[in-house]
């Protein structure tokens, strides 16, 4: 199953890759299919049904709004986040859906946006869309599964055991396990980033790969900057206050105060602020990059920004190599476990992102493939068992701070690995397998349903 690094790093909008980005893309594909089948103009009414985790935490994650925007013909990688709220308000007011921006269909929110907490068999993130003609006849329906990181498949693909990825290509250095990855690096005397680049050339030229990854990095930097600029209360009703801007201003002031001790403005404080900035933007529904998900989107940008800010001589090539090496670990997590919080808990999101960030940092710091694998193993191992229990179904508590903590873990993991020779007791493959098994054993209430953990204990007295 070939997976491109660009499947793991995708520009989209917050607050969730599986609950916002995936459903919006699914709904976009649905209206596109209606157009291709020449049914768009015949649609009189549309109905949306959300199941399982998409139902339980869908409103808090903006799933309902994302579905509508997709039906309107908007895509997560190009939508202007500022048009979402006005568009939804207009629809709720007049009950008229601008389907594909070409025709109008009836959509009464209270009737046609339906929620069913019971999950469907294939995956806990499921949704179905139904289009009816003027006589009430069903014109076309399809079911979609948002399987994490913005990846989606429809019912036919699920039944056939297909994947959302291009499986018709043959990679020059295909690997399904970390052992295979390390063996390929050793046999061909390649670094992990070099091997990943060689695989990416199956899809596009090296110039295109570097340009697209630099664009991804630019989007990450823009997200950080927006998070350091914006302030106020995050939407959703929890009244969580943005902190990144204030903390950033305090840290800049401290850096310029010769009376304060050096530890006050350590690199770790900077990396915390970078992560907070990204995830506050995510919680506000801003533009960002799945890395590999939205819920864990602050970790990789924060660690890479840490390197680019504090490493003398850091260059564009470093940013590209970082993302390529991180992508290799994301591929392994995606293939052998999951990056979906609804499937394996937050260990699949924050844990995978921490491992990816640790690997990317070890790579650009000159680590051997064995040291890079070790860094990823340390980063993931110490996130095993992490539950996904967002309070109120919002990607705010504990998600925002959890990203900041994981950035420090990733840096520490890379430092520990680089101090060693790459040899270690537990392999990355075993840790990924443990994440998969732990996710299967984890009760559903701890997997993005907001029915357990902090989500039920964070109540007002």
HELIX and SHEET records of a PDB file:
HELIX    1   1 UNK A    5  UNK A    8  1                                   4    
HELIX    2   2 UNK A   17  UNK A   21  3                                   5    
HELIX    3   3 UNK A   22  UNK A   36  1                                  15    
HELIX    4   4 UNK A   40  UNK A   42  5                                   3    
HELIX    5   5 UNK A   53  UNK A   56  1                                   4    
HELIX    6   6 UNK A   58  UNK A   61  1                                   4    
HELIX    7   7 UNK A   63  UNK A   71  1                                   9    
HELIX    8   8 UNK A   82  UNK A   94  1                                  13    
HELIX    9   9 UNK A  109  UNK A  112  1                                   4    
HELIX   10  10 UNK A  155  UNK A  160  1                                   6    
HELIX   11  11 UNK A  178  UNK A  188  1                                  11    
HELIX   12  12 UNK A  192  UNK A  200  1                                   9    
HELIX   13  13 UNK A  206  UNK A  229  1                                  24    
HELIX   14  14 UNK A  244  UNK A  255  1                                  12    
HELIX   15  15 UNK A  262  UNK A  265  5                                   4    
HELIX   16  16 UNK A  267  UNK A  283  1                                  17    
HELIX   17  17 UNK A  297  UNK A  310  1                                  14    
HELIX   18  18 UNK A  316  UNK A  336  1                                  21    
HELIX   19  19 UNK A  341  UNK A  344  1                                   4    
HELIX   20  20 UNK A  346  UNK A  348  5                                   3    
HELIX   21  21 UNK A  350  UNK A  364  1                                  15    
HELIX   22  22 UNK A  369  UNK A  381  1                                  13    
HELIX   23  23 UNK A  391  UNK A  393  5                                   3    
HELIX   24  24 UNK A  399  UNK A  419  1                                  21    
HELIX   25  25 UNK A  428  UNK A  441  1                                  14    
HELIX   26  26 UNK A  444  UNK A  446  5                                   3    
HELIX   27  27 UNK A  454  UNK A  457  1                                   4    
SHEET    1   A 2 UNK A  10  UNK A  13  0                                        
SHEET    2   A 2 UNK A 287  UNK A 290 -1                                        
SHEET    1   B 5 UNK A 113  UNK A 116  0                                        
SHEET    2   B 5 UNK A  45  UNK A  52  1                                        
SHEET    3   B 5 UNK A 125  UNK A 132 -1                                        
SHEET    4   B 5 UNK A 138  UNK A 148 -1                                        
SHEET    5   B 5 UNK A 151  UNK A 154 -1                                        
SHEET    1   C 2 UNK A  96  UNK A  99  0                                        
SHEET    2   C 2 UNK A 103  UNK A 106 -1                                        
END                                                                             
